[in-house]
Amino acid sequence: MKKLVIAIALIGTLASCTPEEQGTAIGAGSGAIIGGAVSHSWGGAAIGAVAGGVVGNLIGRSQRQGYCIYRDRYGRRYEARCN
């Protein structure tokens, strides 16, 4: 039940964020999970969260204003004006 509440809160939080903020949050969460799994410590999770947050922020910032990233039916990603 606890995991469900956390997942709903995270989805609700990310739904209203800008791409830059979403990239930061997703990068920090992923980095914390990977860092904790690799090092088996809280310190590794913290370092992973910081590194993932920085990288996620840079990726979120790299998107051009007014453009969105789409996937075609073959799975290729492309950038076009947002609808």
C-alpha positions in Angstrom: 0.0 0.0 0.0 2.9 2.3 0.8 4.4 1.9 -2.6 1.0 2.7 -4.3 0.7 6.0 -2.3 4.3 7.0 -3.2 3.7 6.1 -6.9 0.5 8.2 -7.1 2.2 11.1 -5.4 5.1 11.0 -7.7 2.9 10.7 -10.8 0.8 13.7 -9.6 3.9 15.7 -8.9 5.5 15.0 -12.3 2.3 15.6 -14.3 2.4 19.4 -13.7 6.2 20.0 -14.0 8.1 21.5 -16.9 10.3 19.1 -19.0 13.4 20.4 -17.1 11.8 19.7 -13.7 10.6 16.3 -14.9 14.1 15.4 -16.1 15.6 16.4 -12.8 13.1 14.4 -10.8 13.3 11.3 -13.0 17.1 11.5 -13.1 17.4 11.9 -9.3 15.1 9.0 -8.6 16.8 6.7 -11.1 20.2 7.7 -9.8 19.3 7.0 -6.2 18.0 3.5 -7.1 21.0 2.6 -9.2 23.5 4.1 -6.7 21.9 2.3 -3.8 21.7 -1.0 -5.7 25.4 -0.8 -6.8 26.9 0.4 -3.5 24.4 -1.2 -1.0 24.5 2.0 1.1 22.6 5.2 1.7 25.7 7.2 0.7 25.8 5.6 -2.7 22.1 6.3 -3.1 22.7 10.0 -2.2 25.6 10.3 -4.7 23.5 8.6 -7.4 20.6 10.9 -6.7 22.8 14.0 -7.1 24.5 12.8 -10.2 21.2 11.6 -11.8 19.5 14.9 -10.9 22.2 16.9 -12.6 22.2 14.8 -15.7 18.4 14.7 -15.8 18.3 18.5 -15.6 20.7 18.9 -18.4 18.7 16.5 -20.6 15.4 18.3 -19.7 17.0 21.6 -20.5 18.2 20.5 -23.9 14.7 20.5 -25.4 14.0 23.5 -27.6 11.1 25.8 -26.6 7.9 25.0 -28.5 9.2 21.6 -29.7 8.2 18.2 -28.4 9.8 14.8 -28.9 7.7 12.2 -30.6 8.1 8.6 -31.7 7.1 7.2 -35.0 5.6 3.8 -35.5 9.1 2.3 -35.9 10.2 3.6 -32.5 12.5 6.3 -33.8 12.4 9.6 -31.9 12.1 13.0 -33.7 11.5 16.6 -32.7 8.6 18.6 -34.1 6.5 21.6 -33.1 4.1 20.7 -30.2 0.5 20.3 -31.1 
